[in-house]
């Protein structure tokens, strides 16, 4: 099984729409593993903050 799976924009939700494909795959894996949704939201927020910092 591939580590990275490309998602179509229509398949993305609020947590995965603004992160790159690899990070979206990590978020999906975290959900599948049963990680607390609040922790996943925090992780996604950190990714988005990091991505915005990289663009400046």
Predicted model as a PDB file, atoms N, CA, C, CB and O in Angstrom, pLDDT in the B-factor column:
MODEL        1                                                                  
ATOM      1  N   UNK A   1       0.833  -1.176   0.000  1.00 46.00           N  
ATOM      2  CA  UNK A   1       0.000   0.000   0.000  1.00 46.00           C  
ATOM      3  C   UNK A   1       0.882   1.246   0.000  1.00 46.00           C  
ATOM      4  CB  UNK A   1      -0.950  -0.005   1.209  1.00 46.00           C  
ATOM      5  O   UNK A   1       1.895   1.311   0.697  1.00 46.00           O  
ATOM      6  N   UNK A   2       0.481   2.211  -0.783  1.00 54.00           N  
ATOM      7  CA  UNK A   2       1.248   3.442  -0.887  1.00 54.00           C  
ATOM      8  C   UNK A   2       1.085   4.290   0.369  1.00 54.00           C  
ATOM      9  CB  UNK A   2       0.820   4.234  -2.122  1.00 54.00           C  
ATOM     10  O   UNK A   2       0.025   4.301   0.995  1.00 54.00           O  
ATOM     11  N   UNK A   3       2.142   4.994   0.723  1.00 54.00           N  
ATOM     12  CA  UNK A   3       2.093   5.878   1.882  1.00 54.00           C  
ATOM     13  C   UNK A   3       1.245   7.105   1.553  1.00 54.00           C  
ATOM     14  CB  UNK A   3       3.522   6.300   2.315  1.00 54.00           C  
ATOM     15  O   UNK A   3       0.514   7.617   2.402  1.00 54.00           O  
ATOM     16  N   UNK A   4       1.351   7.552   0.346  1.00 54.00           N  
ATOM     17  CA  UNK A   4       0.694   8.790  -0.055  1.00 54.00           C  
ATOM     18  C   UNK A   4      -0.422   8.481  -1.047  1.00 54.00           C  
ATOM     19  CB  UNK A   4       1.714   9.781  -0.669  1.00 54.00           C  
ATOM     20  O   UNK A   4      -0.234   7.718  -1.995  1.00 54.00           O  
ATOM     21  N   UNK A   5      -1.564   9.074  -0.819  1.00 57.00           N  
ATOM     22  CA  UNK A   5      -2.698   8.876  -1.704  1.00 57.00           C  
ATOM     23  C   UNK A   5      -3.264  10.246  -2.064  1.00 57.00           C  
ATOM     24  CB  UNK A   5      -3.785   7.968  -1.041  1.00 57.00           C  
ATOM     25  O   UNK A   5      -3.620  11.028  -1.182  1.00 57.00           O  
ATOM     26  N   UNK A   6      -3.345  10.528  -3.337  1.00 60.00           N  
ATOM     27  CA  UNK A   6      -3.828  11.833  -3.782  1.00 60.00           C  
ATOM     28  C   UNK A   6      -5.343  11.904  -3.628  1.00 60.00           C  
ATOM     29  CB  UNK A   6      -3.418  12.100  -5.251  1.00 60.00           C  
ATOM     30  O   UNK A   6      -6.062  10.996  -4.046  1.00 60.00           O  
ATOM     31  N   UNK A   7      -5.818  12.985  -3.029  1.00 55.00           N  
ATOM     32  CA  UNK A   7      -7.246  13.192  -2.834  1.00 55.00           C  
ATOM     33  C   UNK A   7      -7.732  14.297  -3.758  1.00 55.00           C  
ATOM     34  CB  UNK A   7      -7.558  13.537  -1.363  1.00 55.00           C  
ATOM     35  O   UNK A   7      -7.050  15.301  -3.963  1.00 55.00           O  
ATOM     36  N   UNK A   8      -8.908  14.100  -4.306  1.00 62.00           N  
ATOM     37  CA  UNK A   8      -9.532  15.128  -5.118  1.00 62.00           C  
ATOM     38  C   UNK A   8     -10.097  16.185  -4.171  1.00 62.00           C  
ATOM     39  CB  UNK A   8     -10.649  14.529  -6.046  1.00 62.00           C  
ATOM     40  O   UNK A   8     -10.519  15.860  -3.061  1.00 62.00           O  
ATOM     41  N   UNK A   9     -10.106  17.434  -4.597  1.00 60.00           N  
ATOM     42  CA  UNK A   9     -10.596  18.516  -3.737  1.00 60.00           C  
ATOM     43  C   UNK A   9     -11.993  18.234  -3.195  1.00 60.00           C  
ATOM     44  CB  UNK A   9     -10.602  19.827  -4.504  1.00 60.00           C  
ATOM     45  O   UNK A   9     -12.300  18.614  -2.065  1.00 60.00           O  
ATOM     46  N   UNK A  10     -12.844  17.577  -3.978  1.00 64.00           N  
ATOM     47  CA  UNK A  10     -14.200  17.264  -3.527  1.00 64.00           C  
ATOM     48  C   UNK A  10     -14.200  16.279  -2.366  1.00 64.00           C  
ATOM     49  CB  UNK A  10     -15.018  16.701  -4.676  1.00 64.00           C  
ATOM     50  O   UNK A  10     -15.148  16.263  -1.581  1.00 64.00           O  
ATOM     51  N   UNK A  11     -13.168  15.463  -2.238  1.00 71.00           N  
ATOM     52  CA  UNK A  11     -13.086  14.454  -1.187  1.00 71.00           C  
ATOM     53  C   UNK A  11     -12.509  15.014   0.112  1.00 71.00           C  
ATOM     54  CB  UNK A  11     -12.245  13.287  -1.659  1.00 71.00           C  
ATOM     55  O   UNK A  11     -12.524  14.336   1.139  1.00 71.00           O  
ATOM     56  N   UNK A  12     -12.012  16.220   0.072  1.00 76.00           N  
ATOM     57  CA  UNK A  12     -11.377  16.810   1.251  1.00 76.00           C  
ATOM     58  C   UNK A  12     -12.412  17.501   2.132  1.00 76.00           C  
ATOM     59  CB  UNK A  12     -10.285  17.808   0.834  1.00 76.00           C  
ATOM     60  O   UNK A  12     -13.410  18.036   1.649  1.00 76.00           O  
ATOM     61  N   UNK A  13     -12.153  17.474   3.415  1.00 78.00           N  
ATOM     62  CA  UNK A  13     -13.023  18.158   4.367  1.00 78.00           C  
ATOM     63  C   UNK A  13     -12.294  19.385   4.911  1.00 78.00           C  
ATOM     64  CB  UNK A  13     -13.447  17.203   5.526  1.00 78.00           C  
ATOM     65  O   UNK A  13     -11.233  19.748   4.404  1.00 78.00           O  
ATOM     66  N   UNK A  14     -12.847  20.016   5.925  1.00 78.00           N  
ATOM     67  CA  UNK A  14     -12.255  21.240   6.472  1.00 78.00           C  
ATOM     68  C   UNK A  14     -10.845  21.034   6.998  1.00 78.00           C  
ATOM     69  CB  UNK A  14     -13.121  21.779   7.575  1.00 78.00           C  
ATOM     70  O   UNK A  14     -10.028  21.953   6.945  1.00 78.00           O  
ATOM     71  N   UNK A  15     -10.545  19.845   7.503  1.00 81.00           N  
ATOM     72  CA  UNK A  15      -9.211  19.605   8.059  1.00 81.00           C  
ATOM     73  C   UNK A  15      -8.162  19.373   6.978  1.00 81.00           C  
ATOM     74  CB  UNK A  15      -9.247  18.413   8.992  1.00 81.00           C  
ATOM     75  O   UNK A  15      -6.994  19.718   7.160  1.00 81.00           O  
ATOM     76  N   UNK A  16      -8.572  18.794   5.860  1.00 81.00           N  
ATOM     77  CA  UNK A  16      -7.584  18.403   4.858  1.00 81.00           C  
ATOM     78  C   UNK A  16      -7.551  19.286   3.618  1.00 81.00           C  
ATOM     79  CB  UNK A  16      -7.839  17.008   4.444  1.00 81.00           C  
ATOM     80  O   UNK A  16      -6.704  19.086   2.747  1.00 81.00           O  
ATOM     81  N   UNK A  17      -8.457  20.261   3.518  1.00 81.00           N  
ATOM     82  CA  UNK A  17      -8.516  21.036   2.277  1.00 81.00           C  
ATOM     83  C   UNK A  17      -7.356  22.007   2.095  1.00 81.00           C  
ATOM     84  CB  UNK A  17      -9.796  21.797   2.227  1.00 81.00           C  
ATOM     85  O   UNK A  17      -7.021  22.336   0.957  1.00 81.00           O  
ATOM     86  N   UNK A  18      -6.741  22.469   3.153  1.00 80.00           N  
ATOM     87  CA  UNK A  18      -5.673  23.462   3.030  1.00 80.00           C  
ATOM     88  C   UNK A  18      -4.287  22.908   3.331  1.00 80.00           C  
ATOM     89  CB  UNK A  18      -5.951  24.611   3.942  1.00 80.00           C  
ATOM     90  O   UNK A  18      -3.356  23.679   3.565  1.00 80.00           O  
ATOM     91  N   UNK A  19      -4.135  21.595   3.330  1.00 83.00           N  
ATOM     92  CA  UNK A  19      -2.824  20.991   3.569  1.00 83.00           C  
ATOM     93  C   UNK A  19      -2.417  20.201   2.329  1.00 83.00           C  
ATOM     94  CB  UNK A  19      -2.847  20.071   4.835  1.00 83.00           C  
ATOM     95  O   UNK A  19      -3.259  19.864   1.496  1.00 83.00           O  
ATOM     96  N   UNK A  20      -1.126  19.909   2.212  1.00 83.00           N  
ATOM     97  CA  UNK A  20      -0.682  19.166   1.032  1.00 83.00           C  
ATOM     98  C   UNK A  20      -1.138  17.703   1.120  1.00 83.00           C  
ATOM     99  CB  UNK A  20       0.860  19.245   0.891  1.00 83.00           C  
ATOM    100  O   UNK A  20      -1.645  17.258   2.149  1.00 83.00           O  
ATOM    101  N   UNK A  21      -0.948  16.979   0.034  1.00 81.00           N  
ATOM    102  CA  UNK A  21      -1.464  15.614  -0.067  1.00 81.00           C  
ATOM    103  C   UNK A  21      -0.889  14.677   0.989  1.00 81.00           C  
ATOM    104  CB  UNK A  21      -1.173  15.062  -1.433  1.00 81.00           C  
ATOM    105  O   UNK A  21      -1.614  13.847   1.536  1.00 81.00           O  
ATOM    106  N   UNK A  22       0.383  14.797   1.277  1.00 85.00           N  
ATOM    107  CA  UNK A  22       1.003  13.918   2.255  1.00 85.00           C  
ATOM    108  C   UNK A  22       0.447  14.175   3.653  1.00 85.00           C  
ATOM    109  CB  UNK A  22       2.519  14.102   2.247  1.00 85.00           C  
ATOM    110  O   UNK A  22       0.157  13.234   4.391  1.00 85.00           O  
ATOM    111  N   UNK A  23       0.299  15.448   4.015  1.00 88.00           N  
ATOM    112  CA  UNK A  23      -0.271  15.780   5.321  1.00 88.00           C  
ATOM    113  C   UNK A  23      -1.727  15.322   5.413  1.00 88.00           C  
ATOM    114  CB  UNK A  23      -0.173  17.294   5.579  1.00 88.00           C  
ATOM    115  O   UNK A  23      -2.168  14.863   6.466  1.00 88.00           O  
ATOM    116  N   UNK A  24      -2.471  15.445   4.317  1.00 86.00           N  
ATOM    117  CA  UNK A  24      -3.862  14.976   4.305  1.00 86.00           C  
ATOM    118  C   UNK A  24      -3.908  13.466   4.538  1.00 86.00           C  
ATOM    119  CB  UNK A  24      -4.553  15.337   2.960  1.00 86.00           C  
ATOM    120  O   UNK A  24      -4.794  12.968   5.232  1.00 86.00           O  
ATOM    121  N   UNK A  25      -2.954  12.744   3.958  1.00 85.00           N  
ATOM    122  CA  UNK A  25      -2.902  11.295   4.176  1.00 85.00           C  
ATOM    123  C   UNK A  25      -2.601  10.980   5.642  1.00 85.00           C  
ATOM    124  CB  UNK A  25      -1.837  10.648   3.262  1.00 85.00           C  
ATOM    125  O   UNK A  25      -3.167  10.041   6.202  1.00 85.00           O  
ATOM    126  N   UNK A  26      -1.714  11.758   6.267  1.00 90.00           N  
ATOM    127  CA  UNK A  26      -1.433  11.569   7.696  1.00 90.00           C  
ATOM    128  C   UNK A  26      -2.688  11.797   8.536  1.00 90.00           C  
ATOM    129  CB  UNK A  26      -0.312  12.520   8.154  1.00 90.00           C  
ATOM    130  O   UNK A  26      -2.971  11.035   9.460  1.00 90.00           O  
ATOM    131  N   UNK A  27      -3.432  12.846   8.211  1.00 90.00           N  
ATOM    132  CA  UNK A  27      -4.654  13.140   8.952  1.00 90.00           C  
ATOM    133  C   UNK A  27      -5.648  11.997   8.803  1.00 90.00           C  
ATOM    134  CB  UNK A  27      -5.278  14.460   8.470  1.00 90.00           C  
ATOM    135  O   UNK A  27      -6.272  11.586   9.781  1.00 90.00           O  
ATOM    136  N   UNK A  28      -5.801  11.481   7.587  1.00 88.00           N  
ATOM    137  CA  UNK A  28      -6.711  10.355   7.359  1.00 88.00           C  
ATOM    138  C   UNK A  28      -6.266   9.124   8.151  1.00 88.00           C  
ATOM    139  CB  UNK A  28      -6.786  10.019   5.856  1.00 88.00           C  
ATOM    140  O   UNK A  28      -7.099   8.418   8.721  1.00 88.00           O  
ATOM    141  N   UNK A  29      -4.972   8.867   8.190  1.00 91.00           N  
ATOM    142  CA  UNK A  29      -4.448   7.742   8.964  1.00 91.00           C  
ATOM    143  C   UNK A  29      -4.709   7.928  10.451  1.00 91.00           C  
ATOM    144  CB  UNK A  29      -2.950   7.574   8.714  1.00 91.00           C  
ATOM    145  O   UNK A  29      -5.038   6.970  11.150  1.00 91.00           O  
ATOM    146  N   UNK A  30      -4.566   9.146  10.935  1.00 93.00           N  
ATOM    147  CA  UNK A  30      -4.826   9.430  12.349  1.00 93.00           C  
ATOM    148  C   UNK A  30      -6.294   9.140  12.678  1.00 93.00           C  
ATOM    149  CB  UNK A  30      -4.472  10.907  12.686  1.00 93.00           C  
ATOM    150  O   UNK A  30      -6.601   8.579  13.730  1.00 93.00           O  
ATOM    151  N   UNK A  31      -7.190   9.525  11.779  1.00 91.00           N  
ATOM    152  CA  UNK A  31      -8.614   9.230  11.978  1.00 91.00           C  
ATOM    153  C   UNK A  31      -8.854   7.726  12.022  1.00 91.00           C  
ATOM    154  CB  UNK A  31      -9.461   9.867  10.862  1.00 91.00           C  
ATOM    155  O   UNK A  31      -9.573   7.225  12.887  1.00 91.00           O  
ATOM    156  N   UNK A  32      -8.245   7.013  11.079  1.00 93.00           N  
ATOM    157  CA  UNK A  32      -8.414   5.556  11.008  1.00 93.00           C  
ATOM    158  C   UNK A  32      -7.901   4.870  12.267  1.00 93.00           C  
ATOM    159  CB  UNK A  32      -7.691   4.997   9.784  1.00 93.00           C  
ATOM    160  O   UNK A  32      -8.430   3.835  12.670  1.00 93.00           O  
ATOM    161  N   UNK A  33      -6.877   5.438  12.887  1.00 95.00           N  
ATOM    162  CA  UNK A  33      -6.291   4.862  14.098  1.00 95.00           C  
ATOM    163  C   UNK A  33      -7.081   5.209  15.354  1.00 95.00           C  
ATOM    164  CB  UNK A  33      -4.864   5.335  14.255  1.00 95.00           C  
ATOM    165  O   UNK A  33      -6.801   4.678  16.428  1.00 95.00           O  
ATOM    166  N   UNK A  34      -8.074   6.102  15.228  1.00 96.00           N  
ATOM    167  CA  UNK A  34      -8.911   6.444  16.360  1.00 96.00           C  
ATOM    168  C   UNK A  34      -8.361   7.547  17.243  1.00 96.00           C  
ATOM    169  CB  UNK A  34      -9.132   5.248  17.174  1.00 96.00           C  
ATOM    170  O   UNK A  34      -8.735   7.660  18.411  1.00 96.00           O  
ATOM    171  N   UNK A  35      -7.477   8.360  16.693  1.00 95.00           N  
ATOM    172  CA  UNK A  35      -6.936   9.493  17.453  1.00 95.00           C  
ATOM    173  C   UNK A  35      -8.084  10.459  17.756  1.00 95.00           C  
ATOM    174  CB  UNK A  35      -5.781  10.217  16.659  1.00 95.00           C  
ATOM    175  O   UNK A  35      -8.981  10.647  16.934  1.00 95.00           O  
ATOM    176  N   UNK A  36      -8.047  11.062  18.928  1.00 96.00           N  
ATOM    177  CA  UNK A  36      -9.071  12.013  19.343  1.00 96.00           C  
ATOM    178  C   UNK A  36      -9.222  13.115  18.290  1.00 96.00           C  
ATOM    179  CB  UNK A  36      -8.721  12.622  20.722  1.00 96.00           C  
ATOM    180  O   UNK A  36      -8.231  13.737  17.909  1.00 96.00           O  
ATOM    181  N   UNK A  37     -10.451  13.367  17.813  1.00 94.00           N  
ATOM    182  CA  UNK A  37     -10.677  14.393  16.784  1.00 94.00           C  
ATOM    183  C   UNK A  37     -10.170  15.777  17.182  1.00 94.00           C  
ATOM    184  CB  UNK A  37     -12.149  14.479  16.469  1.00 94.00           C  
ATOM    185  O   UNK A  37      -9.727  16.533  16.317  1.00 94.00           O  
ATOM    186  N   UNK A  38     -10.221  16.127  18.454  1.00 96.00           N  
ATOM    187  CA  UNK A  38      -9.704  17.426  18.900  1.00 96.00           C  
ATOM    188  C   UNK A  38      -8.201  17.516  18.670  1.00 96.00           C  
ATOM    189  CB  UNK A  38     -10.027  17.655  20.389  1.00 96.00           C  
ATOM    190  O   UNK A  38      -7.695  18.575  18.297  1.00 96.00           O  
ATOM    191  N   UNK A  39      -7.486  16.424  18.887  1.00 95.00           N  
ATOM    192  CA  UNK A  39      -6.037  16.417  18.643  1.00 95.00           C  
ATOM    193  C   UNK A  39      -5.730  16.509  17.153  1.00 95.00           C  
ATOM    194  CB  UNK A  39      -5.400  15.147  19.232  1.00 95.00           C  
ATOM    195  O   UNK A  39      -4.768  17.162  16.750  1.00 95.00           O  
ATOM    196  N   UNK A  40      -6.544  15.859  16.345  1.00 93.00           N  
ATOM    197  CA  UNK A  40      -6.351  15.935  14.892  1.00 93.00           C  
ATOM    198  C   UNK A  40      -6.581  17.360  14.410  1.00 93.00           C  
ATOM    199  CB  UNK A  40      -7.302  14.959  14.155  1.00 93.00           C  
ATOM    200  O   UNK A  40      -5.855  17.842  13.541  1.00 93.00           O  
ATOM    201  N   UNK A  41      -7.581  18.041  14.962  1.00 93.00           N  
ATOM    202  CA  UNK A  41      -7.838  19.436  14.595  1.00 93.00           C  
ATOM    203  C   UNK A  41      -6.655  20.318  14.957  1.00 93.00           C  
ATOM    204  CB  UNK A  41      -9.107  19.949  15.284  1.00 93.00           C  
ATOM    205  O   UNK A  41      -6.282  21.202  14.186  1.00 93.00           O  
ATOM    206  N   UNK A  42      -6.066  20.090  16.117  1.00 94.00           N  
ATOM    207  CA  UNK A  42      -4.891  20.861  16.528  1.00 94.00           C  
ATOM    208  C   UNK A  42      -3.723  20.608  15.586  1.00 94.00           C  
ATOM    209  CB  UNK A  42      -4.492  20.509  17.969  1.00 94.00           C  
ATOM    210  O   UNK A  42      -3.018  21.543  15.205  1.00 94.00           O  
ATOM    211  N   UNK A  43      -3.515  19.357  15.208  1.00 92.00           N  
ATOM    212  CA  UNK A  43      -2.443  18.989  14.282  1.00 92.00           C  
ATOM    213  C   UNK A  43      -2.645  19.697  12.936  1.00 92.00           C  
ATOM    214  CB  UNK A  43      -2.395  17.447  14.084  1.00 92.00           C  
ATOM    215  O   UNK A  43      -1.704  20.258  12.375  1.00 92.00           O  
ATOM    216  N   UNK A  44      -3.876  19.664  12.429  1.00 90.00           N  
ATOM    217  CA  UNK A  44      -4.171  20.313  11.147  1.00 90.00           C  
ATOM    218  C   UNK A  44      -3.939  21.821  11.241  1.00 90.00           C  
ATOM    219  CB  UNK A  44      -5.626  20.023  10.714  1.00 90.00           C  
ATOM    220  O   UNK A  44      -3.410  22.422  10.307  1.00 90.00           O  
ATOM    221  N   UNK A  45      -4.325  22.430  12.346  1.00 91.00           N  
ATOM    222  CA  UNK A  45      -4.122  23.868  12.532  1.00 91.00           C  
ATOM    223  C   UNK A  45      -2.632  24.205  12.536  1.00 91.00           C  
ATOM    224  CB  UNK A  45      -4.780  24.342  13.843  1.00 91.00           C  
ATOM    225  O   UNK A  45      -2.217  25.210  11.960  1.00 91.00           O  
ATOM    226  N   UNK A  46      -1.838  23.370  13.180  1.00 91.00           N  
ATOM    227  CA  UNK A  46      -0.389  23.590  13.189  1.00 91.00           C  
ATOM    228  C   UNK A  46       0.196  23.474  11.785  1.00 91.00           C  
ATOM    229  CB  UNK A  46       0.297  22.588  14.125  1.00 91.00           C  
ATOM    230  O   UNK A  46       1.068  24.255  11.404  1.00 91.00           O  
ATOM    231  N   UNK A  47      -0.281  22.508  11.026  1.00 88.00           N  
ATOM    232  CA  UNK A  47       0.200  22.356   9.651  1.00 88.00           C  
ATOM    233  C   UNK A  47      -0.125  23.593   8.823  1.00 88.00           C  
ATOM    234  CB  UNK A  47      -0.415  21.108   8.999  1.00 88.00           C  
ATOM    235  O   UNK A  47       0.707  24.072   8.054  1.00 88.00           O  
ATOM    236  N   UNK A  48      -1.328  24.098   8.985  1.00 83.00           N  
ATOM    237  CA  UNK A  48      -1.736  25.274   8.217  1.00 83.00           C  
ATOM    238  C   UNK A  48      -0.917  26.493   8.625  1.00 83.00           C  
ATOM    239  CB  UNK A  48      -3.237  25.553   8.413  1.00 83.00           C  
ATOM    240  O   UNK A  48      -0.564  27.307   7.771  1.00 83.00           O  
ATOM    241  N   UNK A  49      -0.607  26.636   9.914  1.00 86.00           N  
ATOM    242  CA  UNK A  49       0.217  27.749  10.377  1.00 86.00           C  
ATOM    243  C   UNK A  49       1.623  27.633   9.808  1.00 86.00           C  
ATOM    244  CB  UNK A  49       0.262  27.792  11.914  1.00 86.00           C  
ATOM    245  O   UNK A  49       2.208  28.633   9.390  1.00 86.00           O  
ATOM    246  N   UNK A  50       2.163  26.438   9.789  1.00 79.00           N  
ATOM    247  CA  UNK A  50       3.506  26.203   9.275  1.00 79.00           C  
ATOM    248  C   UNK A  50       3.566  26.490   7.789  1.00 79.00           C  
ATOM    249  CB  UNK A  50       3.947  24.769   9.554  1.00 79.00           C  
ATOM    250  O   UNK A  50       4.526  27.091   7.308  1.00 79.00           O  
ATOM    251  N   UNK A  51       2.537  26.061   7.052  1.00 69.00           N  
ATOM    252  CA  UNK A  51       2.503  26.310   5.607  1.00 69.00           C  
ATOM    253  C   UNK A  51       2.422  27.797   5.298  1.00 69.00           C  
ATOM    254  CB  UNK A  51       1.320  25.587   4.972  1.00 69.00           C  
ATOM    255  O   UNK A  51       3.063  28.271   4.359  1.00 69.00           O  
ATOM    256  N   UNK A  52       1.643  28.538   6.077  1.00 64.00           N  
ATOM    257  CA  UNK A  52       1.525  29.981   5.834  1.00 64.00           C  
ATOM    258  C   UNK A  52       2.838  30.691   6.177  1.00 64.00           C  
ATOM    259  CB  UNK A  52       0.358  30.580   6.664  1.00 64.00           C  
ATOM    260  O   UNK A  52       3.188  31.679   5.530  1.00 64.00           O  
ATOM    261  N   UNK A  53       3.563  30.206   7.177  1.00 61.00           N  
ATOM    262  CA  UNK A  53       4.856  30.791   7.534  1.00 61.00           C  
ATOM    263  C   UNK A  53       5.886  30.550   6.439  1.00 61.00           C  
ATOM    264  CB  UNK A  53       5.358  30.213   8.861  1.00 61.00           C  
ATOM    265  O   UNK A  53       6.739  31.404   6.193  1.00 61.00           O  
ATOM    266  N   UNK A  54       5.816  29.395   5.778  1.00 64.00           N  
ATOM    267  CA  UNK A  54       6.749  29.063   4.720  1.00 64.00           C  
ATOM    268  C   UNK A  54       6.556  29.945   3.483  1.00 64.00           C  
ATOM    269  CB  UNK A  54       6.599  27.606   4.346  1.00 64.00           C  
ATOM    270  O   UNK A  54       7.492  30.163   2.714  1.00 64.00           O  
ATOM    271  N   UNK A  55       5.345  30.444   3.304  1.00 61.00           N  
ATOM    272  CA  UNK A  55       5.045  31.266   2.137  1.00 61.00           C  
ATOM    273  C   UNK A  55       5.440  32.723   2.321  1.00 61.00           C  
ATOM    274  CB  UNK A  55       3.582  31.181   1.818  1.00 61.00           C  
ATOM    275  O   UNK A  55       5.408  33.486   1.356  1.00 61.00           O  
ATOM    276  N   UNK A  56       5.805  33.125   3.509  1.00 58.00           N  
ATOM    277  CA  UNK A  56       6.183  34.524   3.769  1.00 58.00           C  
ATOM    278  C   UNK A  56       7.656  34.736   3.600  1.00 58.00           C  
ATOM    279  CB  UNK A  56       5.770  34.943   5.163  1.00 58.00           C  
ATOM    280  O   UNK A  56       8.144  35.852   3.780  1.00 58.00           O  
TER     281      UNK A  56                                                      
ENDMDL                                                                          
END                                                                             
